[in-house]
Amino acid sequence: MRTFVLVATLLMLVLLPASLRAPVFAQEAPSPSGPPPASDAPAPLADDSTAQTLNVNVNLVNLYFSARDKDGFITNLAKSDCTVAEDKTPQTIKNFTQEKNLPLTIGILLDTSGSQEHVLPLEKESGATFLRDVLTPKDEAFLISFDINVDLLSDYTNRASEISRAMNKATINTGAGTGSVTGNGNPRGTLLFDAVYLAAHDKLSMEAGRKILVLLTDGGDQGSQETLKSATEAAQKANAIVYVILIADRAFYGGGSFNLGDSGARDMDRLASDTGGRVINVGHDGKKLEDAFNQIQDELRTQYLLSYTPTNAKADGTFRKISLNCGKSLKVQTRTGYYAISSSDAGN
C-alpha cells in the first residue's frame, strides 16, 4: 500500500472534516389522517418560474483586505476609493464594508518539530495572550500541531482558555528512533504543508465569514505529501488568510542570526502573500513575537470586505487573478486571486 494511504489514514483519525459537523434539523411532522380540506387559494405559480430563479447567478467574490500608508492602517476608505479587476477586466463593486465585528474563525498551527524546542514556551505564552485578546463569544478557534505527524489538539471553541490548555500540553516530537510517518526515515520531518492543507480543506472550507490561519514555525517542510502549491490552493479555495510568524531556535541552527535559506523563506512569502496575509520574522525574540501577534490583531480590526459579481460567470475551476487598487499611496493586502468553482463546492 502506498505511503500516502497510510498518512491519509492517520491524519483522518485526528482531523474530522468540518462537513461532519452537520446541523440538527427538526423532525418531520407526521402526516395528518384523511384528505386535506378544500382550499380557495389561487393555484401555485408554474414550475418555469422556479427554473428561472435557479438559473440566476448569485455568486459573489468576497475580498477581505487591509490598506495602509507609511503612518499605519487606513480606516476611512469608501467604495469610491477602490477599483478591482479580474484577469485585467474591471469589475463593479457591489458591497463595501469595514468588517470589525464579522465573526472570525482562527486556526493556530504550531510547529512542534525538533527545531522549535527552545522557542515553544514563547509560542505558547504569546499565542494564548493573542487568543484571549481576539476571541469573542461569536468567534471560534482551533489548534493543530505539526511535526512528523499532524494532530488536532483542540477543536472549534470560543474559549481561549481551552486552546491555552491544549497549547500548554503540546510537546516537541522528533520521532527519534522511529522516523517519520511518511516513511522517509528522517526523524526531523516537519509536515508543514500537510498541516496547512488539512486546516484549510478539512476545517475551514465549510466555514463562513473571516477565516485566518496563523503559523508559528521556522518555515521548513520535510516529508509532506502536500506541496506548497496544493496547500496554497486549499487556503485560497477556503478564502483563508495565512499569516506566518517565523520563529526559530537559534541554538538549533548553531547560534548566530536565523536564516532559513532561500527556499523556505520564499515558500512562506508565497503562501502568505497569495492568500492575503504576510510573513513576520521574529527570530527567537519573545518581545518581537508579542509584537507580531499585535500586528495581526491590528490588521483584523481594520479589515474591509469588498464583494463583486464577476463578469466571467463560468464556474470552470480556473484561477482568476485579482488586482485591487485603493490609491497609489496605499499598500493593499489581499489575496492574489481565487478559483472559479461553484458556491456549493467552496465559498468565494
N, C-alpha and C positions, 0 to 999 in steps of 0.2 A: 504493500500500500504506500502511496506517495507520502512524503513528509508533510505536504500541505494538508492532507486529510487529518493527520494526527494533530497538527497545530489547530486546525479549524475546530476539531472536536473538543480539544482542551479549552480553547477560547470561548466556545459556545457555552461551556459549563459555567463560566464565570460572568459572561455578559449576556443577559437576556435582551432580545430586541425590544425596542420601545413599542413595537406594534403589538407585543403580547399584553401590554397594559391596556387592555380593551375597556371601553366604557361600559357601565352597567345600564342595561336597558330595562324599562318597565315590562312586566309580563303582559302578554296579550290577553285582553279581557275575553271571557267565554262568550260564544255566540248566543244571542237570546233565542229561546224556543219559539217556533211558529214563524210565519212570514212577516216581514216588516210592514208597518202601516202605510197606507197610500199617502202620496205626497203631491201637493200642488206646486212644488218648487219647479222653476224652469230647468229644462234639460241641461246637463253639463256641456261645456264647450267642446268642439270637435277635437280629436286627437292631434290634428295637424298643428294646432296652436302650441301644444306641448312640444312637439318636434322642433318647432321654430325656436322655442326658448332654449332647448338643449343645444341647438346649433350656434347660439351666440357665444363668442369667445370672450370670456371674462377674466382670462389670465392676466395677472399683473406681475411686473418685475419690481421687486422691492429692493431698494438700495439703502442700507444703513451707512452713514458716513459722518465723518467729523472734518472740520476745516479749521486751520489755524494760520496765523501770521507770525511774525518774529516776536510778538508780545504774548502769544498764547492762543487758546481756543476761541473761536468766534461763536457767539451765542445769539446773534440777532439777524441771521440770514432769512431772506424771504424767497418764495418760489421764483420771483422775477430775477433774482441774483444768479441763478444757476441755469446751465444748459446741459443736456445729456444727449449722447449719440450712441447708437448701437451699430457696430460694424460700419462706422463713419456716417450712418444715416441719422439725421436729427430726429428726436422723439419728443412727443408732447407730454410734459409733466402733468399728471392728474392730481396727485396728492403730495403735500409737502408739510411736514410737521417736525417739531423737535420732540424727541422721544425720551423725556426724563423719567416717565412713570410707566412705560410699557413693561410688562413682565419680562424678566430676564432669566435665561437658563444658562448656567455656568458649569462647564466641565473642567475640573482641575486634573491635569495629567502630571504625575510625579515620577521623575526618573529615580529609580532605586537600584541602579546598577552600581558596580564597584567604584566607578569614578566619582560618585556623589557621596561617598561615605562621610567626609568631614564637613560637608555643607548641608546635609539632610536636616540637621536640627534647625538651621537657619530657615530653610524652606518651610518646615512645619510651623514655626512661630509666625513668620510673616504671612504665610498662606491662611492661617487661622484668623489673624487680625483682619486681613483683606475681606474674608467672607463675613466676619462679624459686622464690618462697616458697610458692606454692599447689600447683603441679602435682606429682603423684606418678606413679609408673610406671603406675598403673591409670587415671589421668585422661587427658583429651585436650583439645586446644585448636586453634582455627583463627583466622586473621586475615583480615579484609576491610577494604579501604579504600573510601571513597566520596567522590566529588566530582561531576564531570559524568558519571562512569562508576561502576560498582561492580565491584571487582576482588578476586578471591581471591588474596591474597598468600602465604598458607601454608595448606595443607590440614591435616587432622587429624594431630596429633603429640602425643606426651607429652614431647617435648624442648623445654624452654623456650628453649634456645639457638637452635633452628631458627626459632621465632617471633621471637626477638630479631633474628636476622639479617634476616628478611623485613621486620621493622618498621623496621630501620635503612635499608632501601632505599626506603622509602615517601617520596614527594616530593609537593609541592603541585602540583595540576593545576587550573588555571583554564580551560584550553582557549582561551586568548586567541587571538582571530583565527579560531576555528573554531566557537564557540558550543557549546551543549550538545547531546549526542547525542539529547536528547528533541526537538530541533527548535524549542525555544522561543527560540533566538537569544541567550540570556542566558549569557555566559561564566562567570558565577559560580553556575551551577546546582549544587545540592547534593542528591543523591539519597538522602537520609536514610531516608525511608520505604521506598523500594525496597530499600535495604540491609538494613533490619530484616526486611522480608518474606522476602527471599531467604535470609537467615541462618536464620530460624525455619522456614520452609516447606521449603527445599531441603536444609538442613544438619542441623537439629535434630529435625525431626518424626519421624524413624525411630530416634532415639537413645533409650536407656533411662537411668534414673537422674536425678540432678540436672542441670539444664541452666540456664546463665545466659548472658546477653548483656551485655557492658559497652560502652556507647557513650561515646566521647571526642569531644565535639562542642560547638559553641555552640548547638545546638538548632534551627537554621534549616533548613528544607527548601525547595528550589526545583526544580521540574521533575519530581518523581517521578510515575510512573504510578500507584503505590500511594498510599493515603491513610493518615491516622492510624488510621482505623477498620480497614482491611484489614491494616495492619501489626500492630496490637494483636491482632486476631483470630488472625493467624497465630502470634503468640507464645503466646497462650492455648491454642490447639489443640495446640501443641508442648509445653505445660506448661513454658515457658521463662520465667525471671525476668529482667526487664530492669532494669539499673542504668544511669542516665545520669549521667555526670560532665560537668557544664557547665564548659567551659573556653574562654576567649576571648582573642584577640589584642587587647589594649586599643588599640594603635595603629591597628588596622584600623577600629575603631569611633570613632576621633577622640579617643582619650585619655579620661581620667576613669574612672568606675566602669562596669563592664559591665552593661548592661541589655538583655536580649534582646527585651523587649517582651511584652505580654500574650499574644499568640497563640502564640509559640514556647515560652514558659515554661509555658503552660497545656497545650500539646501534650505536652511532655516529662513533666510531672507526671502527666498522664493515662496515657501509655504505661507509665510506671514503676509507678504505684500499681495499675493494673488487672492487672498481671502479678505483683504481689507484691514489686516492687523499690522503688526510690526515687531521687530526684534529689539529687545532691550538687554544690553550686555552689562551684567553687574559684577563679572569676575567672581570673586569669593567674598565680596564686601556686604556685610549684613545691612548696613545703612543704605547702600545703593539698592539692595533688594527691596527694602521697605519703600524706597522712593519709586521703584518700578511699579509696584502694586498701586501706589498713589497715582501715578501717571495713568494707569489703566482705569482707575476709578474716575479720574477727571474726564477721560475720553467718553466713558459710559454716560456721564452726566451731561455731556454736550453733544450727543449724537442726534443726527437728523434722520428722518425716514422720507425718502423720495420714491414715488411709485409712478410707473407709466405702463401703458398697454403697448407692446411692441408692434411696429408696423409690419414686421415679418411674423405672421401669426402661426407659422408652421411649427408644430411640436415634433421636430425631426431629430432631436437629440444632439444637434450640433452645438458647438461652443460659440457664443456670441460675445464679442469684445465690447466693453462699455467704456466710454470716455465721459467723465463728469468734470465740468468746469464751473467754478463759482467766483471767478475773478483772477487776474494774473498774479495778484499779490498774495493769494491764498494757496496753501498746500492742502489738497483734498485727499483724504484717506478713505478708500472704499475698495471693494473687490474689483478685479480686473475684468470680470465677465461672469457669464452663467451658462448652464446647459439648458437648451430649449426642450425640456421634457414636460409632459402634461402635468397639471397640478395634482392629479390623482397619484402620480408617481413620486413627486417631491415638490415642496414649496419653493416658488421662485422668490 
